[in-house]
Amino acid sequence: MRLLGDHGRRRVEGPAKLGPEILLEFTQRGDASSPVPLPDFEVNAVFKVPGPGPGPYTDRRVVEAVTVIRAVLAYATAASITQNVGGFWPPGDEELRRVAQLLGAAEVGELVVDGNVLSERMNEMAQLDPTGECLRRFQGGLFAYEQALLQSSGYVALVLLISAIEALGVPNTEWHRSRLVKRFTTFVLQACPDAVDRVQLHPNFESAFGQRRSPRRFLEDLYDQRSRPLHTGFMPHMAMSIGFHSDDSVRVALVSDLTRAALGSFLFAPFTPIATHPILYPTVS
């Protein structure tokens, strides 16, 4: 994914806000002139969490916050984020003053991904859905996407990328285990039909997925590539790389584009699919 330019279009330099209380500072170390920009950067995050002071309760809230921030950063940069071993610590008074100044500075912009201001969209999502279901589903998609970036096995990466899309459409209801394939295809075609067309029109589509077929049939086959490895355990970790242009790499790259499109579409307009509801649509197969 990274070698095919996903990360290169999303490199951030300098300070950026993630809402009113999180400051991110990016330092790029990679060669910007390289035709294949590898992720090589450092990001420092300063943020607030509620708590009674140092102790296990506050420590847990810090870890929970960092887990979400790290997943957001993985989505924003299209690169896996490795935490420093040093852990977390409260900043001193001088650092707090510096951070407060940057958070209040008009010239420090918000973190933007594909035209979406992440903090604004996530806040709006939370306000529109007081139950928090949509925000939890979006976070689930981010967590799966982040884990996909960490994988060296193309099989595992595909499973996680497809699971990231599926997480967006899983309803918090008793029928969430019913009609899984139908719900997946319906959700993707409602959320990001243009992205499905782009993937199918890609010149390397046939080498990665075989002959072109209808978008719905392609998505059904794609979901099978998520389910079959989990059911059979057939996720071999290849002993060595066979090249950046292997079918395995192309599949991961194309599904990565589809996953990012689904995440962006859901962030812009979250919804709960009911097209496969067993009572409202009893004849859907």
C-alpha positions as CSV (number, residue, x, y, z in Angstrom):
1,M,0.0,0.0,0.0
2,R,2.7,2.4,1.0
3,L,5.0,1.6,-1.9
4,L,2.2,2.3,-4.4
5,G,1.9,5.9,-3.1
6,D,-0.9,5.7,-0.6
7,H,1.3,7.3,2.1
8,G,3.0,9.8,-0.3
9,R,-0.2,11.8,-0.9
10,R,-0.8,12.2,2.8
11,R,2.5,13.3,4.3
12,V,2.1,16.0,7.0
13,E,4.8,18.4,8.2
14,G,4.8,20.5,11.3
15,P,2.0,21.0,13.9
16,A,-1.6,20.1,13.3
17,K,-4.7,20.1,15.5
18,L,-7.0,17.1,16.1
19,G,-9.8,19.1,17.8
20,P,-9.3,21.8,20.4
21,E,-7.4,19.6,22.9
22,I,-5.0,17.4,20.8
23,L,-1.8,18.8,19.3
24,L,0.1,16.7,16.8
25,E,3.6,17.6,15.6
26,F,5.0,15.8,12.5
27,T,8.7,15.7,11.6
28,Q,9.3,14.1,8.2
29,R,12.6,12.3,7.8
30,G,12.0,10.5,4.4
31,D,13.3,11.7,1.1
32,A,10.5,13.8,-0.4
33,S,12.1,13.6,-3.9
34,S,11.9,9.8,-3.9
35,P,9.5,8.4,-6.5
36,V,8.4,5.8,-3.9
37,P,8.2,7.7,-0.6
38,L,8.5,5.3,2.3
39,P,6.9,6.4,5.6
40,D,9.7,7.7,7.7
41,F,8.5,10.3,10.2
42,E,7.9,11.0,13.9
43,V,4.8,12.4,15.4
44,N,4.5,13.8,18.9
45,A,1.0,14.0,20.4
46,V,0.0,16.1,23.4
47,F,-3.6,15.7,24.6
48,K,-5.9,16.0,27.6
49,V,-7.8,13.2,29.4
50,P,-10.1,13.5,32.4
51,G,-8.8,11.9,35.6
52,P,-8.2,12.4,39.3
53,G,-4.4,12.6,38.9
54,P,-1.7,10.0,38.4
55,G,-2.9,6.5,39.1
56,P,-4.4,3.4,37.4
57,Y,-7.7,5.0,36.5
58,T,-6.1,7.9,34.7
59,D,-3.5,5.6,33.2
60,R,-6.2,3.5,31.6
61,R,-7.9,6.6,30.1
62,V,-4.6,7.7,28.7
63,V,-4.0,4.3,27.1
64,E,-7.5,4.3,25.6
65,A,-7.0,7.8,24.2
66,V,-3.7,6.9,22.7
67,T,-5.2,3.8,21.1
68,V,-7.8,5.9,19.3
69,I,-5.3,8.7,18.4
70,R,-2.8,6.1,16.9
71,A,-5.6,4.6,14.8
72,V,-6.6,8.0,13.5
73,L,-3.0,8.8,12.7
74,A,-2.7,5.5,10.8
75,Y,-5.7,6.4,8.7
76,A,-4.6,10.0,8.2
77,T,-1.0,9.1,7.1
78,A,-1.6,5.7,5.5
79,A,1.3,4.4,7.6
80,S,1.6,2.2,10.6
81,I,2.5,4.1,13.8
82,T,5.0,2.4,16.2
83,Q,4.9,3.8,19.7
84,N,8.1,4.8,21.5
85,V,9.1,2.4,24.3
86,G,9.3,5.2,26.7
87,G,5.6,5.3,27.4
88,F,3.5,8.4,28.3
89,W,4.2,11.2,30.8
90,P,2.6,14.5,31.7
91,P,4.2,17.6,30.1
92,G,5.8,20.3,32.2
93,D,4.4,23.8,32.6
94,E,6.6,25.3,29.9
95,E,5.5,22.6,27.4
96,L,1.9,23.1,28.4
97,R,2.2,26.8,27.6
98,R,3.8,26.1,24.3
99,V,1.1,23.6,23.3
100,A,-1.7,25.9,24.4
101,Q,-0.2,28.7,22.2
102,L,-0.1,26.4,19.2
103,L,-3.6,25.1,19.8
104,G,-4.8,28.7,19.9
105,A,-2.8,29.8,16.8
106,A,-4.9,30.4,13.7
107,E,-2.1,29.4,11.4
108,V,-2.0,25.9,12.9
109,G,-4.6,24.0,10.9
110,E,-6.7,20.9,11.6
111,L,-5.7,17.4,10.5
112,V,-7.5,16.9,7.1
113,V,-7.9,13.6,5.3
114,D,-9.3,13.6,1.7
115,G,-11.0,16.9,2.3
116,N,-12.5,15.9,5.7
117,V,-11.5,17.7,8.9
118,L,-11.3,14.6,11.1
119,S,-12.2,16.1,14.4
120,E,-15.2,18.0,13.0
121,R,-16.6,15.0,11.2
122,M,-16.2,12.7,14.3
123,N,-17.8,15.3,16.6
124,E,-20.7,15.7,14.2
125,M,-21.1,11.9,14.1
126,A,-21.2,11.7,17.9
127,Q,-23.8,14.6,18.1
128,L,-26.0,13.1,15.4
129,D,-26.0,9.7,17.1
130,P,-26.2,10.0,20.9
131,T,-26.0,6.2,21.3
132,G,-22.5,6.3,19.9
133,E,-23.1,3.4,17.6
134,C,-21.9,5.1,14.4
135,L,-18.8,6.4,16.1
136,R,-18.0,3.0,17.5
137,R,-18.4,1.4,14.0
138,F,-16.1,4.0,12.5
139,Q,-13.5,3.4,15.2
140,G,-13.8,-0.3,14.5
141,G,-13.1,0.3,10.9
142,L,-10.0,2.4,11.8
143,F,-8.7,-0.3,14.2
144,A,-9.0,-2.9,11.5
145,Y,-7.4,-0.6,8.9
146,E,-4.5,0.2,11.3
147,Q,-3.9,-3.5,11.9
148,A,-3.9,-4.2,8.1
149,L,-1.0,-1.7,7.7
150,L,1.1,-3.7,10.2
151,Q,0.8,-7.0,8.3
152,S,3.5,-8.5,6.1
153,S,1.1,-11.2,4.9
154,G,-1.1,-10.2,2.0
155,Y,-3.8,-12.7,3.1
156,V,-4.0,-11.2,6.6
157,A,-3.9,-7.7,5.3
158,L,-6.9,-8.4,2.9
159,V,-8.9,-10.0,5.7
160,L,-8.4,-6.9,7.9
161,L,-9.1,-4.4,5.1
162,I,-12.3,-6.1,4.2
163,S,-13.2,-6.4,7.9
164,A,-12.6,-2.6,8.2
165,I,-15.3,-2.1,5.6
166,E,-17.6,-4.6,7.2
167,A,-17.3,-2.9,10.6
168,L,-18.9,0.2,9.1
169,G,-22.1,-1.7,8.2
170,V,-22.6,-4.0,11.1
171,P,-25.8,-3.0,13.0
172,N,-26.0,-3.2,16.7
173,T,-29.0,-5.5,16.6
174,E,-30.0,-9.1,17.0
175,W,-29.8,-9.8,13.2
176,H,-26.2,-8.6,12.9
177,R,-25.1,-12.2,12.0
178,S,-27.7,-12.6,9.3
179,R,-27.1,-12.2,5.6
180,L,-23.5,-11.1,6.0
181,V,-22.6,-11.2,2.4
182,K,-25.7,-9.4,1.2
183,R,-25.3,-6.7,3.8
184,F,-21.6,-6.2,2.9
185,T,-22.3,-5.8,-0.8
186,T,-25.4,-3.6,-0.2
187,F,-23.5,-1.4,2.2
188,V,-20.5,-0.9,-0.1
189,L,-22.6,-0.1,-3.2
190,Q,-24.6,2.4,-1.1
191,A,-21.5,4.0,0.5
192,C,-18.9,4.2,-2.2
193,P,-20.1,2.9,-5.6
194,D,-17.6,5.2,-7.5
195,A,-14.7,3.5,-5.6
196,V,-16.0,0.1,-6.7
197,D,-16.0,1.3,-10.3
198,R,-12.5,2.7,-10.0
199,V,-11.2,-0.6,-8.7
200,Q,-12.8,-2.6,-11.4
201,L,-11.6,-0.3,-14.1
202,H,-8.0,-0.4,-12.9
203,P,-5.7,-1.9,-15.5
204,N,-4.4,-4.5,-13.0
205,F,-7.8,-5.6,-11.9
206,E,-7.9,-8.8,-13.9
207,S,-4.4,-9.9,-12.9
208,A,-5.5,-9.5,-9.2
209,F,-9.1,-10.6,-9.2
210,G,-9.7,-12.4,-12.5
211,Q,-12.3,-11.4,-15.2
212,R,-14.4,-8.4,-14.7
213,R,-18.0,-9.1,-13.5
214,S,-20.8,-7.1,-12.0
215,P,-20.0,-4.9,-9.1
216,R,-22.2,-7.0,-6.8
217,R,-20.6,-10.2,-7.9
218,F,-17.1,-8.7,-7.4
219,L,-18.0,-7.7,-3.9
220,E,-19.4,-11.1,-3.1
221,D,-16.1,-12.7,-4.3
222,L,-14.2,-10.1,-2.3
223,Y,-16.1,-11.0,0.9
224,D,-15.3,-14.6,0.2
225,Q,-11.6,-13.7,0.3
226,R,-12.1,-12.4,3.8
227,S,-14.1,-15.5,5.0
228,R,-12.3,-18.3,3.3
229,P,-8.9,-17.7,4.9
230,L,-10.5,-17.4,8.3
231,H,-12.4,-20.7,7.8
232,T,-9.6,-22.7,6.3
233,G,-6.5,-21.1,8.0
234,F,-5.0,-20.7,4.6
235,M,-3.0,-17.5,5.2
236,P,0.6,-18.6,4.4
237,H,3.3,-16.1,5.2
238,M,5.5,-16.2,2.1
239,A,9.2,-16.9,2.8
240,M,10.4,-14.0,0.7
241,S,9.0,-11.2,-1.4
242,I,8.3,-11.9,-5.0
243,G,8.1,-8.3,-6.1
244,F,6.1,-5.2,-5.6
245,H,4.0,-5.9,-8.7
246,S,2.8,-9.4,-7.6
247,D,-0.9,-10.2,-7.8
248,D,-0.8,-10.3,-4.0
249,S,0.5,-6.8,-3.7
250,V,-2.0,-5.5,-6.3
251,R,-4.9,-7.0,-4.5
252,V,-3.9,-5.4,-1.2
253,A,-3.4,-2.0,-2.9
254,L,-6.7,-2.0,-4.7
255,V,-8.7,-3.2,-1.6
256,S,-6.8,-0.5,0.4
257,D,-8.2,2.1,-1.9
258,L,-11.7,0.7,-1.5
259,T,-11.4,0.6,2.3
260,R,-10.2,4.2,2.5
261,A,-13.1,5.2,0.2
262,A,-15.6,3.4,2.5
263,L,-14.1,5.0,5.6
264,G,-14.3,8.4,4.0
265,S,-17.8,8.0,2.8
266,F,-19.0,6.8,6.2
267,L,-17.3,9.6,7.9
268,F,-19.0,12.1,5.7
269,A,-22.4,10.5,5.9
270,P,-22.8,7.8,8.5
271,F,-25.8,5.5,8.1
272,T,-27.2,2.2,9.3
273,P,-28.1,-0.1,6.4
274,I,-31.5,-1.8,6.7
275,A,-31.8,-3.2,3.1
276,T,-31.1,-6.7,4.4
277,H,-33.3,-6.5,7.5
278,P,-35.0,-9.9,7.8
279,I,-38.4,-8.5,8.7
280,L,-38.5,-5.4,6.4
281,Y,-37.0,-7.4,3.5
282,P,-38.0,-11.0,4.1
283,T,-37.4,-12.1,0.5
284,V,-33.9,-10.7,0.1
285,S,-31.5,-13.5,-0.7
